[in-house]
Amino acid sequence: MPKVGMRKVREDALIAAVINVIHEKSFDGTTLRAIAKEAGISPGLAHHYFPSKEKLLEAAIRSLLELLRTEVVAATKGIQDPDERLRALISANFSEKVVQPKVVSAWLVFYVQARKYEGTNRLIRLYHRRLASNFTYICRAWTSDRKLAKRQGEAVAALIDGLWLRYGLNNQPILTENVAGEVEYFVRAMLNR
């Protein structure tokens, strides 16, 4: 009889392993067997929890989306001032936990796989909507034009994605202070603030 809670422990181990393997070897260049080995779990057991590496990838995306959500909620909790909330939201999107090299590698793979797999694509679309919505909410503090605020929020979200891709593809570390400053400068220029 399996120990209570082992399912979560094993699933978390497999999710951590796929993120490590993506960073070291890429996603296409590995198998569920190799990921299971990295996690210290038998391939059969890995298959029991995730029938394919694509399903494991979806679980990894959910895990990193939850990490990002947790960072955003913690950074913005109780902040009402739009200027402070803007800085906090930008910083949360580039926090130390979020910009680890292996996490950045995983996000790059997620984008590529989103073209192939509907489940991955759906999760990336969800992330885009959430990111744009967070910034739209802030932009609405500075304009009564809801359509303009929505366009502005989407522009900030696109900038953040673009910076992630630029740094990730160049294998450069993301320096939170520098990147946050770039995003804040863009937002203030866009809003004439």
N, C-alpha and C positions, 0 to 999 in steps of 0.2 A: 504494500500500500504506500503510495507516494506521500511525502511529508507535506503538511499543509503549507501553502505559500510557495512551494517550489516552482510552480508554473511561472509566477511573476519573476522569480529569481532567474530562471532559465531564459525566459523571454528577454529580460533586461541584459543578460550576458550575451545573447545572440545579437541584440540591437547594438550593444557596445562593440561587439566583434565585427559586425558589418561596417560600422563607421571606421574602425581601425583598418580593416582590409581595404576599404575604398581608398583611404588615405595612402596606404602603402602600395597597393597593386592595381587599383581601379575596380570598377564594378564588373565590367564585361570580362575582365581577365581572371575571374575567380568563380568558384562554385559554392553551392550550399555546403558541400563537404568541407571545403577549406575554411569557410566561416565557422562551421561547427567546431572544427579543430581549434581555431583561434579562441573560441568560447569555452573550450574544454568540455564539450558535450558531444555525444555520439551523433553521427550523421542521421541515424534513424530517429533519434529524439528531436533533433533540429527539424526534420521533416514533419514530425508530429505537430510541432508548434507552428511552423511556417511551411506550407506545402511547396513553396517556390522561393527563390531568392528575391523575386519581384514583390511577393507578399511581405517578406522581411524588410525590403527597402521601404515599403509603405509604412510599416511599423516604425522604422527608423525616422522617417519624415514626421510621423505623428509625435514621436518622442522629442525631436528637435523643435517642432512647432510648440509643444508644451513648454519646453525650456524657454523659448523666446517669449511666450505668453506670460510665464512666471516672472521673467525679467522685466517685462513691460508693466505688469500689474504692480510689482514691488517698487519700481522706479517712479511711477506716476501716482501711487496711492496718496490720496488726500491733497493733491496739488490742484488748485483751481486756477491760479494765474496762468494765462495762456503762454506767456514767455517762459516761465519756469517749466510748464508742462511740455513745451516744445523741446527744451534742452534735455529734460528727463527722458522723453520718448526717443529722441535721437541717440542719446547715450545708451539706452537699453538695447537698441538695435545693434550696437557695437560694443556691448559689454564683454568683459574678459571671457566669461563662460561661452558666449555666443561666437566669438571670433577665434577660438582655438583653431590651429591649422587643420586638424582632422575634421572639425565641424564645417569649415569652409570647403574642404574637399568634398565632403558629403553633399553639401548644397549644390555644388557644381554638377555632381552626378545626378542629383534629383532633377535638375533642369533638363539635362540630356534625356533621362529616362522618361520624363513627362511627355516627350514626343512619341514614345513607344507604348506607354501603358496608361490606360484611362484612369486607374486608381491613383497613380502618381500625379497625373495631370490635374485631377480633381483637387488633390491636396495642395498643389502649387497654386491653383486658382483661389482656393480658400485663403491661403496665406496672402496673396496679392490683395484680395478684397479687404481682409482684416487690416493689413498695413495701410492701404489707402484710406480706409475708414478712420483709423486712428488719427491720421494727419488731416483729413477733411474736418473732423471734429474740432481740431485746433484752429484751422483756417477759418472756420465759421465764426470764431470769436472776433475776427478782424474784417469780415465782410458780411453783409446781409444777403448777398447774392449766392444762393445755395449751389447753383450750377458752377459758378466761378470757384467756390470753395471746394467743390468736388474735383474740378479740374486741377486745382492747386494741390490737393491732397494726393491725387494720382501722380502728379509730376514729382512730388517729394518721394513717393514710394518708388517711382521709376529711377530716381537718382540713387536711392539707397541700393536698389538691386544692381544698378550699373556699377556702383563703387565696389560692391561685393564681387561682382564678376571681374572687374578690373584687377583687384588685388588677388583674387583667387587664381585667375589665369596666369598672372605674372609671378605666382608663388611668393608674393610679398606679404609680410605680416601686416595685419590691419592695426594701425596705431589709433586707438579709440579717440584720443584727444584731437589728432589731426583730422580724421575723417568726420568726427562730430562737428568740428569747426567748419569744414567745407560744406556740410549739409546745412548747418545753421546759417552760414553766409548766403547760400543759395536761397533759402526760404525767406530770409529777411529782404534780400534783393527783389525776389518775386513779389513779396507783399509790400514793397516800398516802406520797410520799417527800419 
